[in-house]
Amino acid sequence: MKKIKVVIILLFSFILVGCGSKNSITGDTFASKMTEMNYSIKDVLSNYDYAVSAYNAYKDEVSVFFLKGKKKYDVEGIFIDEYQNLFSEVGENYDKKLSSGKTWTSLMLKTDEKVYYISWISDSYIIIKAPKNKTIEVEKVIKTLGY
């Protein structure tokens, strides 16, 4: 039941006009900014036929996945799937922060041990997973990328 409520909230946030819009970045911009932050980058585009760019980035125990899709609607559908998967992975006990605007939605979940962040902007999305003690690093990545 809790998952259904979360999906409904997410869908309403897609419909409602929020506070402002954000711009999607390119895969090259993602790779460049993550390299500047000393992350190891791996191009994983060959795994996604609906994407124009896809990367995994790692540093210490922080992992960041970025995908820029060919179509906005493909990205929104995949984002909803990833959103549901995240709740399945996290379980029952977490703190949640959901935000949205005209062209974007973001969700941060914190458990006793981990922090998760998932966000889409227009035709792209990111997923960040890290130990809770790396929350400041996660927030730095979010700010740097604009997600």
Rosetta blueprint (number, residue, H / E / L):
1 M L
2 K H
3 K H
4 I H
5 K H
6 V H
7 V H
8 I H
9 I H
10 L H
11 L H
12 F H
13 S H
14 F H
15 I H
16 L L
17 V L
18 G L
19 C L
20 G L
21 S L
22 K L
23 N L
24 S L
25 I L
26 T L
27 G H
28 D H
29 T H
30 F H
31 A H
32 S H
33 K H
34 M H
35 T H
36 E H
37 M L
38 N L
39 Y L
40 S E
41 I E
42 K E
43 D E
44 V L
45 L H
46 S H
47 N H
48 Y L
49 D L
50 Y L
51 A E
52 V E
53 S E
54 A E
55 Y E
56 N E
57 A E
58 Y E
59 K E
60 D L
61 E L
62 V E
63 S E
64 V E
65 F E
66 F E
67 L E
68 K E
69 G E
70 K L
71 K L
72 K H
73 Y H
74 D H
75 V H
76 E H
77 G H
78 I H
79 F H
80 I H
81 D H
82 E H
83 Y H
84 Q H
85 N H
86 L H
87 F H
88 S H
89 E H
90 V H
91 G L
92 E L
93 N L
94 Y L
95 D E
96 K E
97 K E
98 L E
99 S E
100 S E
101 G L
102 K L
103 T L
104 W E
105 T E
106 S E
107 L E
108 M E
109 L E
110 K E
111 T L
112 D L
113 E L
114 K E
115 V E
116 Y E
117 Y E
118 I E
119 S E
120 W E
121 I E
122 S L
123 D L
124 S E
125 Y E
126 I E
127 I E
128 I E
129 K E
130 A E
131 P E
132 K H
133 N H
134 K H
135 T H
136 I H
137 E H
138 V H
139 E H
140 K H
141 V H
142 I H
143 K H
144 T H
145 L H
146 G L
147 Y L
